[in-house]
Amino acid sequence: MRVLVTAKVKAVTPDPSSLCKLLQFLRAYRDWTQYVVNEIWKLNHIPSLKELHHRFYKLLREQGFRAHHCHKIERRAREVVKATKGNNGSRPVLRKLTARLDYQDYKLDVKSRVLSIAVLNGEWVKLNLLWYSYLDKYFNSSWKLKEILVSCRDNEVWVYFAFEKEVVLKQPRTIMGVDTNFTNITFTIVNMSGELIAMGTIPFNGLKRALSHKIIAEKIQRRYSRKWRYVKGIRGAVRKHGERARNILNDSCHYISRRIVEIARKYNAVIVLENLNMLKSRANGSKRFNKKLSLWTYRRIQSFIYYKALIEGLDVVYVNPRETSRTSPISGKLAFINYRWVKLPNGHVVTRDIVASWNLALRGLKSLTRDVGLRGFVEAPKAPNQMQTQEGMKGKPIQVSKILIISKI
């Protein structure tokens, strides 16, 4: 299996003329991608790359683009139109200044940390990279550098490096169910016979902290009504709180996903996540609940867990979470003490989050048994009649606690 990871790096131009040439190239790249998008949109079908090449290659070359620039523009325009029409959307309008570049169109000197980019009319622009220590593990290991993406936002230049690596998935020994909530992430680990091994909770305080910044930003907007959009200082204050909320959520998602993967690696577990498609469209709660839901980054948490797990050679599966917090994982019926606490048929009192993660683990085990049980990969699930008394189960649940983009081919 090939795994693709993208690392984000800030870059600076050594002189204003280089920045001017880079911006000119990025604007031309965006505008001509938009032109190809508009032309494809008029057609009744999605043309092949060969058809796009015959139609636009010569025209794009006349604008000063290199051959591989033309291929990337055609491919990107086709992807945008295909995705938009697949979602029944309106004609897309490109606004961001970004450009994808193949390895033929850039030169990277890792020692001096200088990136040279081919722009219009055969010219090259040099960028000095602001290095981060975590990049060394990609450049000094088995990761292979592929294409890059150059972007400019608010006069700041960012470079996204795409790395590729061959990963072999490990044969799992346990199953780890992960339940995602507003205030915590709960996990339960069972073995291949369905017997309980360990469980724990990772506090998620990022949502509460981010929500406070969002509330402050909304108070500022209400106080100044429509005028806040036209006053630079007020607009900057609103933007500052918005950026702070996003940074808090992003850091929290990275910390939680890293802890989950560390625990899964310790137990060599398959990670079972909830399939939460269309969750926000189905939710109908109070005003405060909807505000929390708008900031709840469950998809980001799951995507971070997904790519971090793949890098470690751990598999991730998704199951239907329906009724997982209302069904007893050891047969019988649950006795609900209140909204949060329930009593199991064997008399143990636990939270609904633990029940949900436990059921997720068992459903993941059942899914694996159905898919690969004929090959002797896992044993048939056998839920225990009583709660286990292993070290991981004594006392209260374990308390543990903190842009890369991924895909697998």
Backbone torsions as a table, in degrees:
resi	resn	phi	psi	omega
1	MET	NA	133.2	176.5
2	ARG	-95.7	131.9	179.4
3	VAL	-114.1	132.4	179.2
4	LEU	-110.9	129.0	179.1
5	VAL	-126.5	141.0	179.2
6	THR	-116.1	128.7	178.9
7	ALA	-113.2	135.6	-175.8
8	LYS	-100.4	131.4	-177.8
9	VAL	-136.0	136.5	175.4
10	LYS	-83.0	145.1	-178.5
11	ALA	-133.7	154.1	177.7
12	VAL	-130.5	148.0	178.3
13	THR	-92.9	139.8	-176.5
14	PRO	-68.7	-22.6	-178.6
15	ASP	-150.1	159.1	-178.1
16	PRO	-61.1	-32.7	-178.9
17	SER	-64.7	-36.7	177.8
18	SER	-65.9	-41.5	177.4
19	LEU	-63.5	-38.8	178.7
20	CYS	-62.6	-44.9	179.2
21	LYS	-64.7	-39.2	179.4
22	LEU	-65.1	-44.4	179.1
23	LEU	-64.3	-38.5	177.5
24	GLN	-61.7	-42.1	178.9
25	PHE	-66.1	-44.0	-178.5
26	LEU	-65.6	-38.3	177.9
27	ARG	-66.5	-43.2	178.3
28	ALA	-63.8	-40.4	178.7
29	TYR	-60.8	-46.5	179.5
30	ARG	-65.9	-46.1	-175.6
31	ASP	-65.2	-39.9	-179.2
32	TRP	-77.8	-26.7	170.5
33	THR	-65.5	-39.7	177.2
34	GLN	-64.7	-37.7	177.6
35	TYR	-62.1	-44.3	178.8
36	VAL	-65.8	-38.4	176.7
37	VAL	-59.5	-45.2	-179.3
38	ASN	-63.0	-39.7	-179.7
39	GLU	-69.2	-39.5	177.8
40	ILE	-66.5	-36.1	-177.2
41	TRP	-62.5	-28.4	-179.4
42	LYS	-73.2	-19.7	-176.7
43	LEU	-79.7	160.8	178.9
44	ASN	-92.1	4.8	-179.1
45	HIS	-148.0	166.1	175.2
46	ILE	-91.3	111.6	-176.0
47	PRO	-70.0	157.3	176.1
48	SER	-76.1	164.8	178.0
49	LEU	-63.8	-32.5	177.8
50	LYS	-65.1	-42.9	178.2
51	GLU	-64.3	-42.0	178.2
52	LEU	-64.2	-38.0	179.7
53	HIS	-62.0	-45.9	179.9
54	HIS	-65.6	-28.5	-174.3
55	ARG	-88.3	-36.4	-169.8
56	PHE	-116.7	-13.0	-172.3
57	TYR	-60.4	-49.7	-177.9
58	LYS	-62.9	-41.0	-179.7
59	LEU	-62.7	-43.2	-179.3
60	LEU	-68.8	-35.4	177.7
61	ARG	-64.1	-34.6	179.1
62	GLU	-66.9	-20.4	179.2
63	GLN	-85.4	-2.2	177.9
64	GLY	102.5	3.3	179.7
65	PHE	-77.2	149.3	172.5
66	ARG	-77.3	167.8	-175.6
67	ALA	-59.4	-44.4	-178.2
68	HIS	-73.0	-27.5	171.5
69	HIS	-58.2	-44.4	-178.3
70	CYS	-61.5	-43.9	179.9
71	HIS	-62.4	-41.0	-179.3
72	LYS	-67.8	-39.4	178.4
73	ILE	-63.4	-46.3	-179.9
74	GLU	-62.9	-44.4	-179.4
75	ARG	-64.9	-44.1	-179.3
76	ARG	-63.2	-44.1	179.6
77	ALA	-61.5	-41.2	179.1
78	ARG	-64.5	-42.3	179.1
79	GLU	-61.8	-42.4	-177.9
80	VAL	-64.6	-47.1	-178.6
81	VAL	-65.8	-42.6	-179.0
82	LYS	-62.7	-43.2	-180.0
83	ALA	-67.6	-40.2	-178.1
84	THR	-68.1	-44.8	178.5
85	LYS	-68.0	-31.2	176.4
86	GLY	-64.9	-27.6	178.1
87	ASN	-99.2	9.7	179.7
88	ASN	58.4	38.4	179.8
89	GLY	-91.2	174.3	177.5
90	SER	-85.0	172.5	-176.3
91	ARG	-56.4	124.4	-176.9
92	PRO	-71.4	146.4	176.1
93	VAL	-122.2	120.3	-177.9
94	LEU	-88.0	130.2	-178.8
95	ARG	-121.7	-28.9	-176.1
96	LYS	-76.1	144.1	177.3
97	LEU	-90.6	91.2	-180.0
98	THR	-136.0	153.2	178.2
99	ALA	-147.1	132.9	174.6
100	ARG	-92.5	136.4	-176.9
101	LEU	-130.1	133.0	173.3
102	ASP	-77.6	169.4	-178.3
103	TYR	-64.3	-19.1	177.5
104	GLN	-73.3	-16.8	-173.9
105	ASP	-108.1	11.8	174.5
106	TYR	-148.8	156.2	176.6
107	LYS	-131.2	128.1	-177.2
108	LEU	-117.1	124.1	173.4
109	ASP	-105.0	101.8	-174.9
110	VAL	-67.3	-35.9	-177.1
111	LYS	-65.1	-48.5	179.7
112	SER	-87.2	-8.3	178.7
113	ARG	57.8	49.0	179.1
114	VAL	-121.7	131.8	178.8
115	LEU	-114.1	124.6	176.8
116	SER	-104.6	130.6	-175.3
117	ILE	-121.0	134.0	175.8
118	ALA	-79.7	126.0	179.2
119	VAL	-114.3	-152.7	-175.0
120	LEU	-71.0	151.2	171.8
121	ASN	57.5	36.4	174.1
122	GLY	73.9	10.1	-179.9
123	GLU	-88.3	159.0	179.6
124	TRP	-124.8	144.4	179.3
125	VAL	-122.0	134.3	179.4
126	LYS	-98.5	138.7	177.9
127	LEU	-124.8	133.2	174.1
128	ASN	-91.2	123.4	-176.0
129	LEU	-88.8	135.0	173.5
130	LEU	-86.5	98.4	-167.2
131	TRP	-72.5	147.4	173.4
132	TYR	-119.1	143.2	-174.0
133	SER	-62.2	-30.9	-177.2
134	TYR	-68.3	-16.3	179.3
135	LEU	-69.4	-25.5	-177.4
136	ASP	-60.4	-34.6	-177.8
137	LYS	-68.7	-20.6	177.0
138	TYR	-87.0	-39.8	-178.6
139	PHE	-79.3	-22.7	-176.8
140	ASN	-108.7	23.6	-178.9
141	SER	-135.5	-158.0	-175.9
142	SER	-80.9	1.3	177.8
143	TRP	-70.7	140.6	-179.8
144	LYS	-112.9	127.7	-178.6
145	LEU	-75.8	129.9	179.7
146	LYS	-111.0	-126.4	-178.4
147	GLU	-80.0	166.7	175.2
148	ILE	-127.4	161.2	175.4
149	LEU	-127.1	126.2	180.0
150	VAL	-106.4	130.4	-176.9
151	SER	-135.9	149.0	177.1
152	CYS	-129.0	121.8	178.6
153	ARG	-135.9	126.3	179.1
154	ASP	54.2	43.3	179.1
155	ASN	62.6	19.1	173.8
156	GLU	-112.2	134.0	-176.8
157	VAL	-100.9	130.9	178.8
158	TRP	-125.4	142.3	179.0
159	VAL	-121.9	131.8	179.0
160	TYR	-111.4	115.8	179.4
161	PHE	-94.2	129.3	177.2
162	ALA	-100.7	121.7	179.4
163	PHE	-111.6	148.4	-179.5
164	GLU	-126.9	144.9	-179.4
165	LYS	-152.0	144.4	174.1
166	GLU	-86.0	124.2	-178.2
167	VAL	-122.7	134.5	176.0
168	VAL	-105.2	121.6	-179.3
169	LEU	-69.0	136.3	179.2
170	LYS	-77.3	151.6	174.4
171	GLN	-77.4	120.4	-173.1
172	PRO	-74.8	153.1	174.2
173	ARG	-110.9	-20.4	-178.2
174	THR	-140.4	172.6	178.1
175	ILE	-123.8	132.0	-177.0
176	MET	-118.7	111.5	175.7
177	GLY	-89.2	134.1	-176.4
178	VAL	-123.0	120.2	178.9
179	ASP	-107.0	123.6	-176.1
180	THR	-100.6	126.9	-179.7
181	ASN	-131.3	177.6	-179.9
182	PHE	-65.5	-40.0	-171.1
183	THR	-109.9	-10.5	-178.7
184	ASN	-159.9	164.1	172.3
185	ILE	-118.7	118.9	-176.9
186	THR	-107.9	137.7	179.0
187	PHE	-128.9	149.8	174.7
188	THR	-136.8	135.9	-177.3
189	ILE	-117.1	129.2	175.8
190	VAL	-124.2	157.4	177.0
191	ASN	-87.4	-174.9	-175.3
192	MET	-72.2	-5.6	174.3
193	SER	-102.0	3.3	179.5
194	GLY	85.2	7.6	-179.2
195	GLU	-84.9	140.4	-175.6
196	LEU	-69.5	134.6	179.6
197	ILE	-112.9	-51.2	-177.0
198	ALA	-159.1	160.9	174.3
199	MET	-152.8	160.7	-178.8
200	GLY	-171.8	174.5	-177.5
201	THR	-134.3	134.1	175.3
202	ILE	-109.5	113.1	179.8
203	PRO	-61.0	140.5	178.5
204	PHE	-120.9	91.0	-177.8
205	ASN	-92.5	-7.1	-175.8
206	GLY	-63.0	-36.4	-177.5
207	LEU	-65.0	-42.4	179.9
208	LYS	-63.8	-43.2	179.7
209	ARG	-67.5	-41.3	178.9
210	ALA	-66.6	-35.9	179.9
211	LEU	-63.4	-36.9	178.7
212	SER	-63.2	-39.3	177.4
213	HIS	-68.1	-36.9	178.4
214	LYS	-65.6	-40.2	179.0
215	ILE	-63.8	-41.3	178.3
216	ILE	-62.2	-44.3	179.6
217	ALA	-61.6	-39.7	179.5
218	GLU	-69.0	-35.5	176.9
219	LYS	-64.2	-40.1	177.6
220	ILE	-63.4	-42.4	179.7
221	GLN	-64.2	-41.3	179.7
222	ARG	-69.2	-35.9	-177.5
223	ARG	-64.5	-40.5	-177.5
224	TYR	-101.5	8.5	175.2
225	SER	51.0	-130.2	-176.8
226	ARG	-82.3	-10.3	-175.7
227	LYS	-72.5	-21.3	-173.1
228	TRP	-63.0	-26.2	-179.3
229	ARG	-67.8	-23.2	-172.1
230	TYR	-108.4	0.2	177.4
231	VAL	-107.3	119.4	-172.0
232	LYS	-60.6	-43.8	-177.5
233	GLY	-64.6	-42.7	-179.7
234	ILE	-68.1	-43.4	178.9
235	ARG	-61.4	-37.1	177.9
236	GLY	-67.6	-36.5	178.0
237	ALA	-65.3	-41.7	177.9
238	VAL	-63.4	-43.5	-179.7
239	ARG	-65.6	-36.9	-179.2
240	LYS	-63.4	-43.4	179.3
241	HIS	-68.9	-35.6	176.6
242	GLY	-64.6	-43.5	178.3
243	GLU	-65.4	-38.5	179.0
244	ARG	-63.0	-42.1	179.1
245	ALA	-63.1	-42.9	179.7
246	ARG	-64.6	-41.4	-179.7
247	ASN	-65.7	-39.3	178.5
248	ILE	-62.3	-46.1	-179.0
249	LEU	-64.9	-41.7	-179.2
250	ASN	-64.1	-44.2	178.9
251	ASP	-64.3	-41.4	-179.8
252	SER	-64.0	-40.6	179.5
253	CYS	-64.5	-40.6	177.8
254	HIS	-64.5	-42.3	-178.6
255	TYR	-64.8	-47.3	-177.9
256	ILE	-63.7	-47.1	-178.8
257	SER	-62.2	-38.1	178.7
258	ARG	-65.0	-41.3	178.9
259	ARG	-66.0	-41.5	179.2
260	ILE	-61.3	-45.2	-178.2
261	VAL	-68.2	-36.1	177.0
262	GLU	-61.5	-43.2	179.1
263	ILE	-67.5	-42.5	178.7
264	ALA	-62.9	-37.2	178.3
265	ARG	-67.4	-36.5	178.7
266	LYS	-61.8	-40.4	-178.4
267	TYR	-97.3	1.6	-177.8
268	ASN	51.1	58.5	-170.0
269	ALA	-109.4	148.2	165.0
270	VAL	-78.3	131.2	-178.5
271	ILE	-92.2	126.6	-179.1
272	VAL	-108.2	118.9	-179.7
273	LEU	-112.1	162.2	179.4
274	GLU	-82.0	138.3	172.5
275	ASN	-85.5	98.6	-171.9
276	LEU	-107.0	36.0	178.0
277	ASN	-61.8	140.4	176.0
278	MET	63.2	23.0	-178.4
279	LEU	-64.2	-48.3	-176.2
280	LYS	-67.2	-31.7	179.7
281	SER	-72.9	-24.1	-179.1
282	ARG	-92.4	-15.4	-175.8
283	ALA	-72.2	142.6	179.1
284	ASN	-148.0	80.2	-176.6
285	GLY	-118.9	-162.0	179.7
286	SER	-72.4	174.2	-179.6
287	LYS	-63.4	-42.6	179.7
288	ARG	-67.9	-38.7	178.7
289	PHE	-62.4	-44.2	179.7
290	ASN	-64.9	-32.7	177.9
291	LYS	-67.2	-40.9	175.7
292	LYS	-63.7	-42.5	-177.4
293	LEU	-63.2	-33.9	-179.8
294	SER	-67.1	-25.6	179.0
295	LEU	-98.5	-10.8	-175.0
296	TRP	-67.9	116.5	-173.4
297	THR	-98.5	51.4	-178.0
298	TYR	-64.8	-36.4	178.7
299	ARG	-66.2	-38.9	180.0
300	ARG	-67.7	-41.7	177.5
301	ILE	-59.5	-46.1	-178.8
302	GLN	-65.6	-39.6	-180.0
303	SER	-67.4	-37.3	177.5
304	PHE	-66.9	-42.2	175.9
305	ILE	-60.6	-41.7	-176.9
306	TYR	-60.0	-51.4	-174.7
307	TYR	-74.8	-34.9	177.8
308	LYS	-66.0	-37.1	178.5
309	ALA	-67.7	-41.9	179.5
310	LEU	-61.6	-40.1	179.3
311	ILE	-61.3	-35.1	179.7
312	GLU	-84.0	-0.2	-180.0
313	GLY	81.3	19.7	179.4
314	LEU	-101.9	138.6	-179.3
315	ASP	-85.9	154.5	177.9
316	VAL	-129.7	131.9	177.5
317	VAL	-126.1	155.4	179.0
318	TYR	-117.2	137.2	179.3
319	VAL	-131.2	163.5	178.3
320	ASN	-73.5	121.8	-177.1
321	PRO	-86.4	7.7	-174.7
322	ARG	-57.9	127.9	176.1
323	GLU	62.7	17.3	-178.9
324	THR	-69.2	-28.9	-179.7
325	SER	-89.8	0.0	-178.6
326	ARG	-118.3	-0.6	-177.4
327	THR	-110.3	135.2	178.3
328	SER	-72.0	130.5	179.1
329	PRO	-79.1	-8.6	-178.0
330	ILE	-121.7	32.9	-178.7
331	SER	67.6	168.7	-175.1
332	GLY	82.4	-165.1	-177.8
333	LYS	-121.4	150.3	176.9
334	LEU	-85.0	144.4	173.4
335	ALA	-107.5	112.1	-174.8
336	PHE	-82.7	116.1	176.8
337	ILE	-77.3	-47.3	171.9
338	ASN	-153.8	-164.2	-176.2
339	TYR	-63.5	-31.2	-173.4
340	ARG	-97.8	-38.8	-171.7
341	TRP	-104.9	142.1	178.0
342	VAL	-137.2	156.2	176.6
343	LYS	-108.4	126.9	178.0
344	LEU	-75.0	161.3	179.0
345	PRO	-57.0	-24.6	179.8
346	ASN	-89.0	4.4	175.0
347	GLY	98.4	-10.2	179.2
348	HIS	-75.2	139.1	178.7
349	VAL	-102.1	123.8	-179.5
350	VAL	-137.6	173.2	176.6
351	THR	-85.3	160.5	177.0
352	ARG	-66.0	-27.4	178.5
353	ASP	-64.5	-40.1	177.9
354	ILE	-65.5	-42.2	177.8
355	VAL	-59.8	-43.0	-179.1
356	ALA	-63.8	-47.0	-179.3
357	SER	-66.3	-34.6	177.7
358	TRP	-63.1	-46.8	178.8
359	ASN	-65.4	-35.1	176.8
360	LEU	-62.9	-42.5	178.3
361	ALA	-61.7	-42.4	-179.9
362	LEU	-67.7	-37.1	177.0
363	ARG	-67.8	-38.6	175.7
364	GLY	-63.4	-39.2	176.7
365	LEU	-63.4	-42.8	178.3
366	LYS	-62.8	-39.3	178.8
367	SER	-64.5	-43.9	178.6
368	LEU	-65.3	-39.1	178.9
369	THR	-62.6	-41.5	-179.8
370	ARG	-67.9	-37.8	-173.8
371	ASP	-79.0	-39.7	-172.8
372	VAL	-128.4	9.3	-177.9
373	GLY	-63.3	-30.3	-179.5
374	LEU	-66.7	-21.1	179.3
375	ARG	-92.9	4.9	-179.9
376	GLY	75.1	24.2	-176.4
377	PHE	-72.6	-42.2	179.0
378	VAL	-136.0	159.9	176.6
379	GLU	-84.9	164.9	177.7
380	ALA	-66.6	139.4	-177.7
381	PRO	-66.7	141.8	178.2
382	LYS	-140.6	102.3	-178.1
383	ALA	-72.2	138.7	-179.9
384	PRO	-72.7	154.4	178.3
385	ASN	-82.0	-25.0	-179.3
386	GLN	-132.2	154.4	178.4
387	MET	-65.0	136.9	-177.2
388	GLN	-69.1	157.2	-179.2
389	THR	-118.1	34.2	179.8
390	GLN	-74.0	174.3	-176.0
391	GLU	-59.2	-38.2	-177.7
392	GLY	-70.4	-10.4	-176.1
393	MET	-106.9	-5.1	-177.0
394	LYS	-75.8	138.7	177.8
395	GLY	72.0	-151.4	-178.7
396	LYS	-77.4	161.2	175.8
397	PRO	-58.3	147.7	-178.2
398	ILE	-63.7	135.1	177.5
399	GLN	-104.7	115.7	175.7
400	VAL	-128.7	149.8	-177.0
401	SER	-130.6	NA	NA
402	LYS	NA	NA	NA
403	ILE	NA	108.1	167.9
404	LEU	-94.9	142.8	-179.9
405	ILE	-126.0	145.0	-172.4
406	ILE	-132.8	153.6	168.8
407	SER	-156.4	157.9	177.4
408	LYS	-125.0	146.3	-176.1
409	ILE	-117.8	NA	NA
